Every structure is written in C-alpha cells, then in structure tokens.
Amino acid sequence: MILQALCEYYDRKAALGEMPPYGREWKPIPYIVVINKEGDFIRLESTLEGEGKDQHPKQFMLSHSKGRSGSKSWTVANSLWDHYGYVFGFPKKMDFNNSKSVENGHLQNKSFQKELNRLLKLNPGNASLAAVLKFYEKKNANISKIKQDSLYEEAFKKDGTNFAFRLLTEHEPVGCEKKFNYGDDDENEPTGLCLVTGEHKPIAVLNNAIYLRNANASGAKLVGFQKGSGYDSYQKEQGFNAPISEEANYAYTTALNTLLSPKSKNKYFFNKDTLVFWAAKDNELEQSFPSFFVATPKDDPDSNVKRISALMKAPLTGSLTDDDDTMFYLLLLSPNNKRIAVKLWEEETVRTIAANIRKYFKDLEIDLGPNDKEYLPLGDLLRSISLQGKDENLPPQLFQSMMRAILEGLPFPELLQLQTIERIRADKKIARKRSALLKAYLNRKRNNNEKQITMSLDLTNNNQAYLCGRLFAIFEKIQQEANPGGVNSTVKDRYFDSFSCTPNLAFARLSALSNHHIQKLSQARQVYFEKLKGEVMDNINSNGLPAHFSLDDQSRFTIGYYHQHQSFFKKKDDTEVSDNINNK
C-alpha cells in the first residue's frame, strides 16, 4: 500500500505539472562545470543555497538516477550528471596514490563518456551535448584548469558530490531541455507482473535511490535486495524478489524524493527520523498537519496555535469536516546507511485523522499558567521531558509510539509516563506541559478504574495520590508565604521524591515543617490554610497513607500538585481579602 499510495500521488502531481515526466527527476547538483561551445573549461559554479545545516544544492530536472551496485557498478553511468569519479575520472576520496581507486575512476569516466555518445545518437545536432563531448577531447587540459579553480578544494572534498555541465550561453545544465531525448532505459529489461500496478511491464532490477536526511549522501533504498545475500526466493535475484515495474519504480521514488526535498512542506524531522505525509487530493489537513506536531517556530510563536485552534473549531466552521473521506497517508522513515527503515505507516480518512487529533488536544487540556499558550504541538511537549530540551536525548521509539497513539486514538505509551516522571524527579519542574502529558496518559489508559482527571482542580477527586499532591502544594505555599525572601532549599526540593513515592514515610516530617511555617503567618492566613489542609485531610484514608505509590499514582500526585498550585493564582478568596484589609 505504501508504494501504491506514492504512485497515486505521483500521477496526481504529474498531471498538474508539479512533478517531472517519466525518466526525469529533480536532481540536487551542488556544482556546475561551465564550458563554452568548443568544450573549453570556463569555471566551476556552486549552486548551494542557505547556511549551516540548512544549506542545500539547487535542483535541476535531469535524467533519473540509475540503480547500480556490485563489483561492476562502474559500468552504469548517469546521463549528463554524476559524482566526480564518473564525470572526471578522479579516484575515491581523491586518493591518487591508491592504484585500485585510480583505475576504478578511469573505468567510471569511460562509462560516462560512453553514455554521452549514446545520447548524441538520440539527439543529433545538439550543440550543448557536442560541447560536452569536446570537453573530453581536451580532458587533460581541462582537468588542469579545474584544479586551479577557486572552488576546486571545496567541490572535491566530499565523496559523492554531483556535477553537471552548463554551456556558457545557457541558463540551465545540459539535458534540462524538455525535448531532450534520454531514450528508453527499460527497453532491454526482462518483463514481469508488477506488484504495484498489476500490469505486465519491464521490471526494475534495482530500485531507484531515495535521498533521506542522515542516510547515505548518494541515496538509500526503500526497496532493495543484496545480490546473493541468501534472502533470494525461488532462485530470483535482486528486484525480481519483489517485482516492481520500471514505471512504478520511477513513480514512487520520484514522489517520495519530492516529498523529502528541501522545499517540501510535507515533511517533519524529529531527531534522525523523517515524517512524511500527504493526502489523496488537496486538503486543508495536508497544509495544516505540521503545525500540530512541529515545535513552535521562534519567528512566529503564534502560528501553530492558530492552526490548532482552527482544527478544534473545524466541525463548526466547515473546514476539515467530519464527513471528509479523502485518504490521508503518513510515513515515518529512519535512515540506516544505504537502507531505509519504515518505522510507521498510517493510512486513514481525513475525517478520522482530524477527529483523533482533536481528541488528542482535548485530552491535553489543563489549567494554563500565566504565560502559557492555549495549545501545544507534540514537538514542544516532548522536548519538555527531554534532557536539555533536545530531541536526541529522548528514547528513539517515543516519537513513533506517540504518533501512532495520536493518529489511531490509542492509549499513550508507558514510556511517555516513565520519561515524564524521571524528568520531574531530576529537575523538580512541574509545569503545564508535563502535567498535561500525564493527565492525557491517565485518561487515555485502558482499564483505568480511577476517576477521570479534570482540566482544573477537582474537589471531588478522593484518590489518595491526588490528595497528597494537593496537600504537598499547600505545604509549599505555606512555606513560601512564611519566607517571602525565599529559602535555599524548599520542601519541593527536599521532599517531592519521597512524598510522591513513599508518602507514609515523608508525611510526618512535612506536617511538622508545615506547622512550624504556619506560625509565621497572620491569624487570617493561618485560619485559611488550616481550613484548606483540613478539607484535604478529611478525605485521606483513616488507616493512613500507603507505603508506596505506583507510577500511575505518582502521576496523579503530580497532577494534584499542579492543580492545587494553579488554583493559588486564580481570583483571591474572601479570606485573603480580609487578611489584606487587616494588615493595612
């Protein structure tokens, strides 16, 4: 289904002129070899755009990549573009002292020139192509000039860097012309039944490369079989183990490479993984989808909130309606050098996806802090439970598990709860993001016989852990008011871990400290806090607190603390008002 969905996406976009025709693809070419009509080298040109990690080469519509592997891969050269081994005959890693690499470079360049001669027969009279062939007639002289070019060191310092030719009088590389004839690559290929289209067509022995971030720079394979690897079935080799026609191979790889291209808005990076998504037809969800999950952009902090708010109101406004049966697809890819692993594949209607995402944001609703935004994308939430706020410090499977849970409306993974509690124990920060995750985790959990966690302070929730969390927030508030100048070590710093895990051991000490702190307050405030503590203590089990709280109860403790803490920021009660009057 993955390949079929990608092929359908290609067909739709190609019909609109938004994807190259069969046999072509957008190729990232970092460096251009500029020549004149006589084949003389003029200069090297860099097409790199952007800066730092965002730097990327310009793309040109050239011939598609040709699959090659094995000991005789040098015999397969791409048409009018390739890495420096094929284009110039240079050895791998520019190691001219390695005789084997030098010989391999010569063989690669020989196959590249052979391909040029094949193209000239298909395009007789093409002046640009003739100029490239003349370049090789003067190869030694031209190579000497290239080595003196100011971009030489930069252009040849990395293996796999692609080059193409451009005539001095033209604006695009040779071969970009719409009428340029590359010929039919599959005319001599054996035929078979394509598993994607169901048609009897020439079969791709090697599938085209996919250019995925963090994968091999020369491309990696989504579908591939190592020749003679022992995984062959019924004596079939390579692509014939999973026959895909050349046309389907071209369609799905072109579609996926387009979705992964630098300018594509249909992708999202999380650590080393890449999330790709698309719809069966133009749809509002496809345009808004990244806003639900990517971290909030610093230059436009309100953009994601606006998109999410629109999603939550969609059933009322008519956008993203709940009767939209358009199919929506999501693919999570992980690089593995020259192979690509599929970590997640989702296909569902826009109606279902939109409804599940709305449910996800609804489950996260909890009291806001003074500066909190109404909605938070998944990226922001996960970074709040990561060491130093970095994606790479999260368990690698957490993002994948969370995406599946959100899109399918499933319970959140246990790993989320564990990661959140561990971070709270480490830094004692109990903020809205972490509390919201724990609330959603508990409410979505199957076989949860406890009372559902509400958005705000729930005075009817008598869960012992929730009550202890409330009580702890009260203890902390008393200490803060008793020491307006602050203290070196708060009760939260010293007792949060013990009270949230082993409440019976910490309770006596906390009560004694609270009684000490409360004596420093005004009479009115003492009455207020004693009454507040009494309301909570009245619902504590008369047999005493349990020896241990489970992880679920530790989560309830945290939420109880957060709810009670947030309640102190709301409208002041009559007791506080009278106290202020008495102090005047």
N, C-alpha and C positions, 0 to 999 in steps of 0.2 A: 504493500500500500504506500510506502514512503516514496518509492520510485514512480509509481503511477501518479501520485499527487504532484510530484515535482514536474513530471512530463506535462500534466494538465496545466500547471502554472506556466510552463514554457510556452505551450500552444496559445494560451490566452494573451500573454505578453507579446509574443512574436506577432500575433495577428494585429496588435496595436502598434507595432513597430518599435516596441520598447526592449526587444531582445534581438540579437543578431540572427540572421538566417542560418540554416543548416550548413555546417562546415566552417562557420566563423565563431569567434568568441572575443570578448573584451579581454585583452592581454595587458597585464601591468608590465611596461617596458621602462626600466629606470634610466637607460642611457641609449641615445640615438647616435649612430655613425653617420655624419653628414658628408656627402660626396658630391662631386659635380658630374656632368654628363659623360665625362671622359673616365670616370672611375677613380679620380684622384681624391684622397682623403683631405677634408677641409678642417673638421673639428669634431670633438665629442660634445654632446649636449645632454645635460641632466634634465629629467622630467619630474624630479622629486618635488612634492608639494607638502606643506605643513612643516612642523618642527617636532623634534624629540620623538617620543613614542607614536605620535600621530602622523609622522612623516610617511608618505606613501607615493609610489610612482604613478604617473598618468597612465590611463588605459587606452588602448587603441583596438579597433576592430580588425583583427588579423585572423589567420587560419587557426583552427583549434589545435590544442596540444595533441601530439601523437603519443600513444602509450608505448613505453619501451621499458624493458627490464632484461636481466640476464647478461651473460658474458658478451653477447653481440648487440648490445643496445646502441653501440656506436653507429650501426647501420641505419638507424631511424633518426633522421633529422627533421626538425620542424620547418615549415615553409616560411622563409624570409625573416625568421626571428629564432633565437635560441641563446643558450648561455655561451660564454666565451670559448669553451672548448670546441663547439661546432662552428661558431662564427669566425674565430681567428686561429683555431688550432692550438690554443695555449693549453698546457698541462693542468691537471687538477691542483688547486692550491698554489698555482703559479710556480710549481716546483720544477724548474728546468733541469735539475740535477737527477731527477728520477726518470730513468730511461723508459720505464714502462708507461708512466704518465705522459711523457712526451710523445711516445708512439701512439698512445690512445688519442691524444689531442689531434695528431695528424689524421688519424682514421676518421675521427668525428668531423673534422673540417672537410675531408674528402667526400663524405656522405652529404654534407650540407651543400657543397658545390654541385654534386650530382642531382640533388633536389632542385637546384636553381636551373639546371639545364632541362629538367623535366618540365618545369613551369614555363620556360621560354618557348617550348614546343606548343604549349597550350595557349600562350599569349604572344604570338609572333608580332614583332614590331613594337613591343612595349619598351619605350625608351628608358624608363626607370629601371626595369629589370635588366636590360642590357648594360646599364651603367654599373649595376652591382656585379655582374659577371666581369666587367672590365676592371673592377676593383681587385679581383683575384688574379687577373693577368699581371697586375702590378703589386701583388701581395707583399713582397719583401719590402719594397719602398714604402708602401702604405703603413705597414706594421711599424717601421722605424719612426714614421711621423706620429703614429698613435702613441708610442712610448714617450714622445716629447710633449704630448698634450698636457695641459694643466689639470685635467680631470683623470689622467691615467691612473695614478695611485688610488684615488677614491673609487673609480669604477671597477677596478680589478682586484680589490682587496677581499672580496667575498665570493665564495663559490656559488654557482647557480644564478648569478646576475644575468638577466636577459638583455640582449642587444637587438636592435633592428636598424635598417638603413633608411635614410631620407635623402632625396635629391635636393640640392641646394635651392632649386627654384620652386620646390613644392612645400606644402604645409604639413603633410602627414607622411608617415613611413610608407615605403614601397609595399604594395599589397593591400592597402586600405581601400583602394578604389572599389566601388560597388560592382563594377563589371569585370573585376579581376577573376580569372578562372583558375581555381586551385585543383580542379579535377575531382574525380570520384575516388576517394581513398578506399572504399569498400568494394570496388568492382571485382577484385580477385579474392575476396574473403569468402570462406565457406558459409553456407546458409543454414538456418535452423529456426525453430519455433521460439519467438521472443516471449519470455515470461512476463514482460511488462505490457506489451501491446496485443499479444496473441497472434501476431502476424508472422508469416514465413519470410524472413529477411536475412541479409548478411549479418553475422554475429560478431560482436566486438570481442576479440581475443583478450585484449587488455582494455579495461575501462579507463576513461579519462581521469585526469588528476583533479582533486578538489583543493582549493587554496584556503586553508583554515588557519586562523591565528594560532601561533605556538606549535604548529605542525611543521613538517619539513618544508623549507623555503621553495623547493622545486615542486611541491604539491604532494598530496597524500591521497590514498584510495578509500572510498567509501565501500566499494565492492572490488575485491581482488583475491586472487589465489596464487600462492607461490608455486612456481613451476616445480614439479617433482617433490612437493613438500610432504606427500603422504596423505593429504586431505582430498586427493582426487577421487572421484566417484565413477565407477564403471569405466575405468581407463580414459576418462575425459580429462583434458588438460586445461588449466587456467580458466578463461572466461566461459568455456563450454560446461563447466560445472554448474553455472547459473547463467544460462544463455540470455543475453540481452542484446538486442539488435543495435547496430551502429547508430541508427537514428534515435532510438530511445536512450542509448548511452550518451549521445550528444545532448539530447533534450534535458535529461535530468541533471547532468553535470553543469550545463550552461545555466540552468535555472538556479541551482544551488550556489554556484560561484557568483551569480548576480546578487542573490540574497546575502552573500557573505562579503560583497565588495565594499570598499571603504565608504562609498557614498550611500550605501543601502541603509534604510531606516527600519528594516525588517530583521534586525539582529540586536542582541544584547550580550555583552561579555560579563561573565562572573568568574573571577579568578582565571583559570586556564580554559574553562569551558565556554562554549558559544551557544546561545539560544537563538534559534531561527524560527520565524513564524510567518504565516501567510494565510490568506483566505481564498476560497474558490472564485470569488469575484470581489470587486472593490467594495469595501465595507468600512464603516466607522470604527469597528473594533480593531481592524488591522492598523489603522492610523493611530489609535489611542493606546494600544496594547503596551508599548514600552513604558508609558507613564505609570502604569500600575505596579511595575516591578523595579525599574531602574532607580538608582539613588538620585535624590533631588539635585538638579544642576545648580551650581553656586551662582551662575549668572542670571538665573530665572527661578528663584526658590518657590514661586507660587504656581509654576506651570503644571507640575504633577498634581497638585491639589485641585486645580481647575478641571483637569481631565477626569480625575477620580470622582469629583463632585458631580460632573456631568453624567458619569456612569451610574451613580447612585440614583440620580433623578431620571434616568433614561426611560423607564417604563411610563413615566408621567408626561415626558416631553415628546415621545415618539421616536427618538433616536435609540439605536441598539434595542429594538423592540423584542419582546419575549416570544414573538412568533416568527423570528428570522431563522430559516432552516439552512442558510448558507453554511457550508462546511468550513471549519477553521482548523488549521494544522500547526503543530508545534514540534520542533525537533531540537533536542539538546545533544550537542556533539562535543566529544572530548578527543584531543589530539594524542596520538601515540606514534611519534616519528612519521613513518610513511603510511600508517594506517589510521583510520578514524573510527572511534567507538561511538555507537549510538546509546546514550545513557537514558534517553526518554523520548517517547513518540506518543503524541496525543492527536487524535482526530475526533472532533465533535462539532455540533452545530454552534453557530454564534449564539443562539438562544441559550443553550446550556452553559457555554463558557461564560457568557456575560452574567448569567444568574449565579453561577458558582463564585465568580469574582466579587459580585455584590455581597454574597453571603460571607465571604472572607473578610471584607472590610467591615461588615456589620458585626461580625464576631470580635473584631479588634476594638470596637468602640468602648472607651473607658474615659473617666474624668480627665479633662485636659489640664495641663499645667499652665501657668501664666503666659508662657511664650510658645506653647505647643500649637502645631498646625492640626487642622481637623483630620486629615488623612495622611497616612504614611506608606510609601511604597515598600515592597519587600526588601529591596536593597538597603534602605535606611534601617529597617528593623534588624536585619541580620548583622549589620555592622555594629549595632548597639550591643551585641552579645559576642563580639569578636575581640580578641586581644589587640589593642592599639587601633581598633576600628578597621582592620584590614581584612579583605576577603580571603587572602591566602592563609589566614590563621583560623579559619573555620574548618570543621570536618568536611572533606571534599564531597561527601554524599548528601550533605544537609540541604543545599540549594535544590538538587534534583528531587529529593523527597518532598520538600516544601512545595515545589511547583506542581508535582503530581497531586498532592493533597489539595491544593487550591483549585486546580482545574477540574478535578473529579469530585470535589466536595467531600473529601475523606478526612478522617482524624489526622491531626498533625503528628509527625514522627516523634517518638520518645526522645530521640537525640536532641530535639529542639528544647524540650524541658530541661534535660540534663545540662546542655550548654548554657542556657539562661541562668539556671541556679548556680552553676560553677562561677560564672562571671560576677554574679551578685555577691557570692561569698568572697571573691577575690578583691573586689573594689568597694563593696558595700553601697553601691549606687542603685537605688530602687526607683527608677524613672518610669515615665509613662510608656515608653516603647517596650521595655522588658515586662512590665506588668500587663500590658495589652497582649503580648505573646502568651504569657502564662494563662491569662483569662481565656483566650481563644483556644489554647491547647486543652484546658479542662472542659470547656463547654462542648468541644467537638469530640471528646473522647467517648468511645463506645463503652457500654456497661458502666456508665458513671451514675451511680445511685445518689450521689450528693446533690444538693440544691445547686441550680444553675447560678453562675456568677453574674451579678448585675453590673451595669455600667458604673454606678455610683455606690456609695456606702449603703449597705443593706442591713438595716437594724433587725431584720427577721432571720438573718443567717446565723444559726447557732452552731455551725461547725466549729469544733474546738480549736482547730488551727487558725481559722479565720478570726475567731475571737481573740486568740493570742496575738495575732498580728495587729489587730486593733489596739489591744492593750499595750503592746510594745510602742506603737506610735504615740499613745498617750504618755507613757513613761518618758519618751524622748522629748515631747512637747513641754512637759513639766520641767525637765532639766534645762531646756533652752530658756524658758521664762525665768527660771531661778538663777541663771547665769547669763544675763544679757550681753556680757562682754565676751562670751564664748569660753570653751574649755579645751584643754589639749587633747582629751580623749573622751568622746561621747559614749553614751550607753550603746548606741548603734555600732560604734567601732569595736566595743569590748564584748558585747553580749548578743549581737544579732545571730551569729552562727549557732551558739549554744542554745538560745531560746527557740530558734526555728527548727532545731533538730532534736534536742533533748529538753523539752520545756520544763519538766518537773525538777531538773537539776538547777536551772537558772532562775526559776520564778521567785524563790525566797530572797535571793540576793537582789533582784530587780525591785521587788516590793519594798525592801528595806531602803534602797537608794532613793526610790520614789518618795517614801515617807520623809526622808531627810531633805530632799529637794523642795518638797511642797511646803515645808515650814518657812521657806524664804519668801513665799508669795503673800499677796494681800489676802485678807479674810475672804473677800468675794471670790477671788480666783481659787482659793483653797476649796471653797464650797463647790464651785463649778467643776473642778477636776475630781473631787471625791465623788460627786454625783455621777460624773461621766465614767469613772472607773467602776463604780457600783453597778451601773447599768450593764456593763460588760461582764463583770464578775458574777452577777446574778445568774448568768447562763452558762457559767463554767461548771463542769461536772462536779458534783459534791464529793465524789470519790477521789478527786484530784486530777491533775493533768497526766497525760500518758507519758511513758518513759521515752518514746521515740515518735517522731512524725515521719510518715512515708514521704516520698518525693512529691506525690500529689498534694499532701497536706502541707509540705514546705512551700509549695506553690500557692496554696490558699493562704498560708501565713503571710507571704509576701504581698498578695493582693489585699488582704485585710489591712495590713500596714499601710499600703498605698492609698486605699480608700479613706481610711481614717485620717491620714496625713493630709490628703487633698481637702477633706472636709474643714480643716482649720483655716483654709484660705477663702472659704465661702463667707457669706454675709454673717457678721458678728451677731451672736445671740444676746438676749436681754441681760444675761449675767455679765458679759463683757462690757456692755454699755454702762450698766450701773457701776461697775468697777472703775471705769474711766471717770465717771461723774464724781465718785467718792475721792478719787485721787487729786481732783482739781483743787 
